Amino acid sequence: MTATPSDILRVLGIPAVLIAPDDRIFAVNAAAESLLGKNIEGRHYITALRQPTLLDMIEQVRRDGTQRDTRYMTNDGQHDITYRVTAGAVPMQGQTGILVSFEDITPMEQAGQMRRDFVANVSHELRTPLTALLGFIETLQGPARNDVKAQERFLGIMGAEAERMNRLVSDLLSLSRVEAEERVRPADSVDLGTVIQQTRHSLAQLAEEAGIEMSLHLPPEPVVVPGDPDQLRQVLTNLVENALKYSGKGTFVRMSLGIPDYETRLRGLGVRIEVSDTGPGIDAVHLPRLTERFYRVDSHRSRELGGTGLGLAIVKHIVNRHRGRLQVDSQIGKGTTFTVILPMDRRPE
């Protein structure tokens, strides 16, 4: 029994259309019908495919018989989708037909755009302090060569700008390490109470300088989870530092650890760590984007306070590595609560 063109297209894992020598669609598989619409078999390919770049490509293949490709853009109602469309001549009924296939390359396109955005953001973040440093160096070498007071003031600003670049590079390296390890779930046992106490101790002076009262609430029994103690300490440090920086004098920051319980989002036994403050809160429009790289609710204030825009992105990747969940709740004028939910068990990947 000889396989028909329809049989061959049916087993392909991607949308595919076979155009007959008379320019009508001879065969189409289910994936292509989902993409292009049903009942297109037998229609002229121009009425089914429509996009000018795609039609031009098919005409070129019809003229010279060479394989070509182009992009096909569509939308599923929520997101833009990009296909790489390949068309090539195939022998058919003693003449030449054209096989057109559609490969979904949206993830690759998105990854490429993310890389371009990341490079642009890093360049922007480094350009400002570098420009300032170069300007002050030029001034110190010229007009302020013998001005002691100007030298002291400029050197102080230069030191602050250099420290800003150092924080950015440090966070970039930290983010790179976390991303490289994200697929490998940590296997050490970590006492979360100890990690939280260490974090509070390390940030006590910062809280005192900010005029913020910091409290700690732990269960009577130790809570041990599989994890990386250094990374979990980094998560808590980033969250508490943010609360101390943005809450304002006279507010409260509370760190709490719950008792193990069934967590619906984990579909198993888990434990919650909460870092809450009584600060100004965050507008709901910002919450979905808080963990994006370089996203800031208040760019000017964040830079003034030494923020790099990478802290919550690092937190997200560390929580993902621990197969946990990050939750943010905030109300304007009432404060913000970050909740880290970590699994208690060592389920296989």
C-alpha angles and dihedrals in degrees: 000000000000119000115240123223088254090056091052094048091047093064094049114106094217134058111278136175129192115209116203124223089261089061094250123125105260100180137005133179128226094258091056091048089054089052102038103024136264127284095032094127109111094021124116108267092236091064092049103041101033102166107119097223090052093048092048090052093052091049091052091051089049090053102045106013094231122138114252139175138202141163126274116198125200141147131231093207094271109038139029113248125202124203129190104222119204123191128186139166118258129184111255131172091338091307136073126279128178126237114206120191130184122213118191106230097165094119091052092047091049092048090050091050091048091053092049092048091047093052091046092050094047090048091050094047093050097041096068099054092039091052090049092049093049091049094051092045090053090049093048090050091049131020096010096044092117100023105107096185092050090047092054092048095045094046090053091053091044090052091052092049092048090050089051091055090046091054091049094050090045092052091046091053091046091050091049092052093047093050091049091054098038095102092052111078113216116246104192120110114245129194101217094197091059092048091051092048091050090051092051092049093050092050099040093100092049089052091049092050090049092050092238126139113226122199133188129208120188132170117249093247126061116260112213124188135171106262153111108276095204093050094045089050088052091052092052093043092053093047095046093044090053091050092050094046099048106029098076135225117312096025130116132241118198128194116193138174120204130210120261113276140154110287116203093203090055096037088224147048113322145155132227129224115192129195110187134171139186094227130127094290130224127273111250091237089070099047099085091054101042095105095049115114112265093000111143130182090209109017097186096048092043092055091045090055093048099258118156098194091240103088098092092041087057090048091052094051093047091050089048090051089055089050089242135130133245119212129185125197123177142162126193109254094007105071141247136278124200113196123196113195114197128186118242098208135069099234115178117257 
